[in-house]
């Protein structure tokens, strides 16, 4: 079972996306690290989820961020760190709807020789009632720039997984429900479980895996949710609490 640390967190109480969190996650033994990329106001790519702090660092210039109390990494520095993390892969979640961001990020990944360990990540589509920062069209752009670019599609609002796989031919897909805000979580969780019962998700997942595409679930910190997706046959779990997954594996509740 692959364990992917959301924002490099080892605890749900961490802000994540920091040098300290990435090193802690690696030392814990995670399989992969998920992190966010966005532009600053002067087009530096930083490891940051827009609006996760006040002020919003995506609206600031790098020189001002660098002088602030926020210890934010630039993408280039993060990639150098990842290169030292042997056998650890990374999902770079595109957090702005920007073709320029994607182009620059792909170029930097290629320059570091990390194209085999990086998945570019975005949502499959926009739901009118959910705010989503980017979309899978940006992943197709990444493929156009470098055809062997690995892509991961988050499919929280799609029920025909085979149709999505046929359309994008992704290297990985993520399934599950959204966690925030609470009303959205309740709606998406209820819808997801209802669709799983009627659309034979296990069969869809098995067929997609047979084609060579990984199926991950996330983001989940509750053991009950983790086991739910293990029973569906996923390859890995995105989590803010990787230690919980390792405990379940140790107790042989997760293979």
Residue pairs with C-beta under 8 A, 6 or more apart in sequence:
1 230
1 235
1 236
1 237
1 245
1 249
1 254
1 255
2 31
2 32
2 214
2 216
2 235
2 236
2 237
3 29
3 30
3 31
3 32
3 236
3 237
3 239
3 242
3 245
3 246
4 30
4 31
4 32
4 33
4 34
4 91
4 216
4 218
4 236
4 237
4 238
4 239
5 21
5 25
5 28
5 30
5 32
5 33
5 34
5 239
5 240
5 242
6 16
6 34
6 218
6 219
6 238
6 239
6 240
7 14
7 15
7 16
7 17
7 21
7 34
7 35
7 36
7 49
7 240
8 16
8 17
8 18
8 21
8 22
8 24
8 25
8 33
8 34
8 35
9 16
9 21
9 25
9 240
9 241
9 242
10 21
10 24
10 25
10 28
10 241
10 242
10 243
11 240
11 241
11 243
12 221
12 240
12 241
14 21
14 240
15 21
15 52
15 53
16 35
16 240
17 35
17 36
17 47
17 48
17 49
17 52
17 72
17 73
18 47
18 71
18 72
18 73
19 71
19 73
19 81
22 33
22 35
22 78
22 81
22 82
22 85
23 81
25 33
25 242
26 33
26 85
26 88
28 242
28 243
28 246
29 246
30 88
30 242
31 88
31 89
31 236
32 88
32 89
32 90
32 91
32 236
33 82
33 85
33 88
33 89
33 90
33 91
34 90
34 91
34 93
34 121
34 218
34 238
35 47
35 78
35 90
35 91
35 92
35 93
36 47
36 48
36 49
36 92
36 93
36 95
37 45
37 46
37 47
37 48
37 75
37 92
37 93
37 94
37 95
37 101
37 105
38 45
38 46
38 48
38 49
38 50
38 58
38 95
38 96
38 101
39 45
39 46
39 58
39 96
39 98
39 100
39 101
40 46
40 57
40 58
40 60
40 61
40 62
40 65
41 58
41 59
41 60
41 61
42 61
42 62
42 63
43 100
43 104
44 62
44 74
45 74
45 75
45 76
45 101
45 104
45 105
45 108
46 57
46 58
46 62
46 65
46 72
46 73
46 74
46 75
47 72
47 73
47 74
47 75
47 78
48 57
48 58
48 72
48 95
49 95
50 56
50 57
50 58
50 95
50 96
50 133
51 58
53 70
57 65
57 68
57 70
57 72
58 96
60 68
62 74
65 72
73 81
75 105
75 108
76 108
76 112
79 108
79 109
79 112
79 114
80 112
82 88
82 90
82 114
82 117
83 112
83 113
83 114
88 117
89 117
89 118
89 119
90 114
90 117
90 118
90 119
91 118
91 119
91 120
91 121
91 152
91 172
92 105
92 109
92 118
92 119
92 120
92 121
93 121
93 122
94 101
94 102
94 105
94 120
94 121
94 122
94 133
94 134
94 138
94 139
95 133
95 134
96 133
96 134
97 133
97 134
97 135
97 138
98 138
99 138
99 141
102 120
102 138
102 141
102 142
102 145
103 141
103 145
105 120
105 142
106 120
106 142
106 145
106 146
106 149
107 145
109 115
109 118
109 149
110 146
115 146
115 148
115 149
115 150
116 150
118 150
119 150
119 151
119 152
119 171
119 172
120 138
120 139
120 142
120 149
120 150
120 151
120 152
121 139
121 151
121 152
121 153
121 154
121 174
122 134
122 135
122 136
122 138
122 139
122 151
122 153
122 154
123 132
123 133
123 134
123 135
123 136
123 153
123 154
123 155
123 156
123 157
124 135
124 136
124 153
124 154
124 155
124 156
124 157
124 158
124 164
124 168
125 135
125 136
125 157
125 158
126 132
126 135
127 157
129 184
130 156
130 157
130 178
130 184
130 188
136 151
136 153
136 168
139 149
139 151
139 152
139 153
139 168
139 170
140 168
142 149
142 151
143 149
143 151
150 171
150 172
151 168
151 170
151 171
151 172
152 170
152 171
152 172
152 173
152 174
152 216
153 164
153 168
153 170
153 172
153 173
153 174
154 173
154 174
155 161
155 164
155 173
155 174
155 175
156 174
156 175
156 176
156 177
156 178
156 188
156 192
157 188
158 164
159 195
159 199
160 199
160 204
161 173
161 175
161 201
161 204
161 205
161 208
161 215
162 204
162 207
162 208
164 170
164 173
165 173
165 208
165 211
165 213
169 213
170 213
171 212
171 213
171 214
172 213
172 214
172 215
172 216
173 208
173 213
173 214
173 215
173 216
174 215
174 216
174 217
174 218
174 238
175 192
175 201
175 205
175 215
175 216
175 217
175 229
175 232
175 234
176 192
176 217
176 218
176 219
176 220
176 229
177 185
177 188
177 189
177 191
177 192
178 184
178 185
178 188
179 185
179 219
195 201
196 232
201 232
202 232
202 233
205 215
205 232
205 233
205 234
206 233
208 215
209 215
209 233
209 235
214 235
214 236
215 233
215 234
215 235
216 234
216 235
216 236
216 237
216 238
217 226
217 229
217 232
217 234
217 236
217 237
217 238
218 237
218 238
218 239
219 238
219 239
219 240
220 226
220 229
220 237
220 238
220 239
221 239
221 240
221 241
221 244
223 244
223 248
223 253
226 237
226 239
226 244
226 245
226 248
226 254
227 248
227 253
227 254
229 237
230 237
230 254
230 255
237 245
239 245
245 254
248 254
249 255
